[in-house]
Amino acid sequence: MEMQPGQMAYDRASTVFSPDGRLFQVEYALQAIQMGGTAVAVTYDGGIVFVAFRNLPSSSLADASSIEKSFAIDTGLGCVTAGLIADSRVLVEFLRLEAQRHRVTFGEVAPYTVLGHALGTLLQQYTQYGGTRPFAVSLLLGGFADGRPGLVELDPSGATIGWRAYAIGRNRRAVADYLEEKIPEERNESSAFQLAVQAVAEGAPTPFLPEALDVSILEPGRELRRLATDDVARRVQGLPFIGPPERKGAGR
């Protein structure tokens, strides 16, 4: 992001607009999200596939499965995030609490659009009041309406947009363009999975190991199902971008 003359006079607080109507703190949060891994969600007839790239720990002592990018919210509700993991946990807990409040009050699973607007309101508040900063997280929230899958994208500004398939995180625009070009009109779980993985590869450093993919599947009336590493490895076997990461030579 280019620094404009006089910008420093307007980027000290999230509540101050620049003369051309920009909130620089929100733009900085979007830049932080671009530093994270790519995450993709693709709907299909009967469900939603969430695929996210996670940077594997450099230490062999670390447990790669502990790095989660997709989260269960309630029955038939789930999400995938990109950005600061610590920030994402706060937003996921907010969604879970709102979902339970709706269930207790109305005796039904909360519509994903209602949760999306509630979270969008929270995100917007963190751009409006002093003493806070925007959350450095983008999120794709998925659910079902009359059995049909749907997605809502939320960014640090609090804006909410519905999609059939979309990407967040690193190289978001290029990956979204890839999805728009390649997405078939008719999709099943297998084709949605292949499309989502290939889209993530468009935005991730390649090649990479199957362990770098966090894959989850959401179906109506069921909890979010995270695929085991062995299952992911079997499904992506033979793809050209799957393999040990290239190691750069140690030079001085």
C-alpha positions in Angstrom: 0.0 0.0 0.0 1.5 3.3 -1.1 2.0 6.0 1.5 0.4 9.3 0.4 1.7 12.7 1.5 0.2 13.7 4.8 -1.1 10.2 5.5 0.6 10.0 8.9 -1.8 12.7 10.1 -4.8 10.4 9.6 -3.6 6.9 10.5 -3.0 7.3 14.2 -6.6 6.2 15.1 -9.2 4.0 13.5 -11.9 6.7 14.0 -10.3 9.4 11.8 -11.1 9.6 8.1 -8.5 11.0 5.7 -9.6 13.8 3.4 -10.3 11.3 0.6 -12.6 9.2 2.9 -10.3 6.4 3.8 -9.8 4.6 7.2 -6.1 3.7 7.1 -6.3 1.4 10.2 -8.8 -0.7 8.3 -6.5 -0.8 5.3 -3.6 -1.8 7.6 -5.7 -4.7 8.9 -6.4 -5.8 5.4 -2.7 -5.8 4.7 -2.1 -7.9 7.8 -4.6 -10.4 6.5 -2.7 -10.6 3.2 0.3 -11.8 5.2 -1.6 -14.9 6.3 -2.4 -18.1 4.4 -5.0 -18.4 1.7 -8.4 -19.7 2.6 -11.2 -20.8 0.2 -14.8 -21.9 0.6 -16.8 -23.5 -2.2 -20.5 -24.4 -2.0 -21.9 -27.5 -3.8 -25.3 -29.2 -4.0 -25.6 -30.4 -0.4 -22.7 -28.8 1.4 -19.7 -26.5 1.7 -16.0 -27.3 1.4 -13.5 -25.1 3.4 -9.8 -25.3 2.5 -7.1 -23.2 4.1 -3.4 -23.1 3.8 -1.5 -23.1 7.1 2.2 -22.4 7.5 3.7 -25.6 9.0 5.9 -25.1 12.0 9.6 -25.3 11.3 10.3 -27.4 14.4 9.7 -31.1 14.2 8.5 -30.9 17.8 5.4 -28.9 16.9 2.0 -30.5 16.2 0.8 -29.2 12.8 -2.8 -30.3 13.5 -3.0 -27.8 16.3 -3.0 -24.9 13.8 -6.7 -24.6 13.0 -8.2 -22.3 10.3 -11.7 -23.8 10.1 -14.1 -23.8 13.0 -17.5 -25.4 13.9 -20.1 -22.8 15.1 -23.2 -24.9 15.6 -25.1 -27.7 13.7 -24.9 -26.8 10.0 -22.8 -23.7 10.7 -19.0 -23.3 10.2 -16.4 -20.9 9.1 -12.8 -20.5 7.8 -10.6 -17.6 8.7 -7.5 -15.8 7.4 -5.3 -13.4 9.3 -4.2 -13.3 12.9 -5.2 -16.6 14.6 -5.5 -15.0 18.0 -8.0 -12.4 16.6 -9.9 -15.2 14.8 -10.5 -17.1 18.0 -12.2 -14.1 19.5 -14.6 -13.8 16.6 -15.3 -17.5 16.5 -16.2 -17.5 20.2 -18.5 -14.5 19.5 -20.3 -16.5 16.7 -20.7 -19.5 18.9 -22.2 -17.5 21.7 -24.6 -15.7 19.4 -25.6 -19.1 17.8 -26.4 -20.5 21.3 -28.3 -17.4 22.3 -30.4 -17.7 19.1 -31.0 -21.5 19.8 -32.1 -20.8 23.4 -34.4 -17.9 22.4 -36.0 -19.3 19.3 -35.4 -23.1 19.6 -33.7 -23.3 16.2 -30.3 -23.1 14.6 -29.4 -19.5 13.9 -29.5 -18.5 10.2 -26.0 -17.9 8.9 -27.1 -14.6 7.5 -28.2 -13.4 10.9 -24.9 -14.4 12.5 -23.1 -12.7 9.7 -24.9 -9.4 10.3 -24.3 -9.7 14.0 -20.6 -10.2 13.5 -20.4 -7.5 10.9 -21.9 -5.1 13.5 -19.2 -6.1 16.0 -16.4 -5.6 13.4 -17.8 -2.2 12.4 -17.9 -1.0 16.0 -14.1 -1.6 16.3 -13.6 0.9 13.5 -15.8 3.6 15.2 -14.7 3.9 18.8 -11.4 5.2 20.1 -9.1 3.0 22.1 -9.7 -0.1 19.9 -8.2 -1.4 16.7 -9.9 -3.4 13.8 -9.6 -7.1 13.9 -7.0 -8.4 11.5 -9.2 -11.2 10.3 -11.3 -12.0 7.3 -13.9 -14.7 7.6 -16.1 -16.9 5.4 -19.1 -18.0 7.3 -21.2 -20.9 5.9 -24.6 -22.3 6.6 -27.9 -23.4 5.0 -31.2 -21.8 4.2 -34.0 -24.2 3.2 -31.3 -26.9 2.7 -29.3 -24.7 0.2 -25.7 -23.8 1.2 -24.6 -20.2 1.3 -21.5 -18.1 2.3 -21.1 -14.7 3.9 -17.7 -12.9 3.7 -16.7 -10.5 6.5 -13.7 -8.2 6.6 -12.3 -5.8 9.2 -14.6 -3.0 8.0 -17.7 -5.0 9.0 -18.9 -5.3 5.4 -20.9 -8.5 4.6 -21.2 -10.0 1.1 -22.8 -13.3 0.0 -21.0 -15.7 -2.3 -21.3 -19.1 -3.9 -17.5 -19.5 -3.6 -14.8 -17.1 -2.5 -11.2 -16.6 -1.2 -9.6 -14.6 1.6 -6.1 -14.1 2.7 -2.9 -14.1 0.6 -3.4 -13.3 -3.1 -7.2 -13.1 -2.5 -8.0 -11.3 -5.7 -6.0 -13.7 -7.9 -7.6 -16.7 -6.2 -11.1 -15.2 -6.5 -10.5 -14.6 -10.2 -9.4 -18.3 -10.5 -12.6 -19.5 -8.8 -14.8 -17.3 -11.0 -13.1 -18.7 -14.1 -13.1 -22.3 -13.2 -16.2 -22.9 -11.1 -18.7 -25.3 -12.8 -22.4 -24.7 -12.6 -23.0 -28.2 -11.3 -20.8 -29.2 -8.4 -20.6 -32.2 -6.0 -18.4 -32.7 -3.0 -15.5 -34.1 -5.0 -15.4 -31.4 -7.6 -15.8 -28.7 -5.0 -12.9 -30.1 -3.0 -10.7 -30.3 -6.1 -11.6 -26.7 -7.1 -11.0 -25.4 -3.6 -7.6 -27.1 -3.2 -6.4 -25.9 -6.7 -7.6 -22.4 -5.8 -5.6 -22.5 -2.6 -2.5 -23.6 -4.6 -3.0 -20.5 -6.7 -2.4 -18.3 -3.7 0.0 -20.4 -1.7 3.8 -21.1 -2.1 4.1 -24.3 -4.0 4.9 -27.1 -3.7 3.6 -27.9 -0.3 2.8 -31.0 1.8 -0.8 -32.3 2.4 -0.3 -31.4 6.1 -0.4 -27.8 5.1 -4.1 -28.0 4.1 -6.8 -27.6 6.7 -9.9 -29.1 5.1 -13.4 -29.3 6.5 -16.8 -30.2 5.1 -20.1 -28.7 6.2 -23.4 -30.5 5.6 -27.0 -29.7 6.6 -27.9 -30.8 10.1 -24.4 -32.0 10.9 -21.4 -30.6 12.8 -18.4 -29.4 10.7 -16.3 -32.4 9.7 -12.6 -31.9 9.6 -10.7 -34.3 7.3 -7.8 -36.2 8.8 -4.4 -35.6 7.3 -4.3 -39.1 5.8 -7.7 -38.6 4.1 -6.5 -35.2 2.7 -3.2 -36.8 1.4 -5.2 -39.6 -0.3 -7.5 -37.1 -2.0 -4.7 -34.8 -3.3 -2.4 -37.6 -4.4 -1.0 -36.9 -7.9 -1.7 -33.1 -7.9 1.4 -31.3 -9.3 1.7 -28.8 -6.5 1.8 -31.5 -3.7 5.2 -32.5 -2.5 8.1 -31.4 -0.2 8.6 -27.7 -0.2 11.5 -26.4 -2.3 14.5 -25.5 -0.1 16.5 -22.5 -1.1 20.3 -22.8 -1.0 22.0 -21.4 2.1 24.0 -18.4 0.7 25.6 -15.4 2.3 
